């Protein structure tokens, strides 16, 4: 069955550094990959979508890569700020299929 | 502003009781979804609907029921058959069916259900 892993349950980094979160998957060949931000007690908020034929996508301080050979996506936040502290979820989908979500990584940016 | 409204924010259920969680969207999205979130686990799909008067079971549909009588509304009933209903429930919608195109899924703020 499909399995999605996100590098660690929690990640602490210093303000100003680049945060790198990992999403690995097995038994799946997704056509799309999404990243969401979730704050405590709230619903996830969509950040970025990347397609299988795209290697990289950027949005402001965010960068996402998608390596279908390694079956991995990396999510980078540059110049991180305490306000970036949240849980980040990856979600994988295929044509005509619903997205499947990973367990998330809780990021804490320390001032 | 367009969005998804879930109510109530907190809900307490007694043993053997059915409860209904409300989800309303004004985004004119065709597809709607119900997810359950437990600590340390990804969102698990309960039910989804791509069109009015039609819905399909997700991965963990047992003990739940839904209806889709209007495009804007997708209520979820947690029945007494659901043995472990305590969780955070999230409703979502998208405008391109199950593919969830470029704008992704829009989620509500969730309902936290607790069995007492």
Interface residues (C-beta under 8 A of the other chain):
Chain A: X4 X9 X32 X34 X36 X41 X42 X43 X44 X45 X46 X47 X49 X89 X91 X93 X95 X96 X97 X98 X99 X100 X101 X102 X103 X104
Chain B: X4 X6 X33 X35 X40 X41 X42 X43 X45 X48 X58 X90 X92 X97 X98 X99 X100 X101 X102 X103 X104 X105 X106 X107 X108 X109 X110 X112
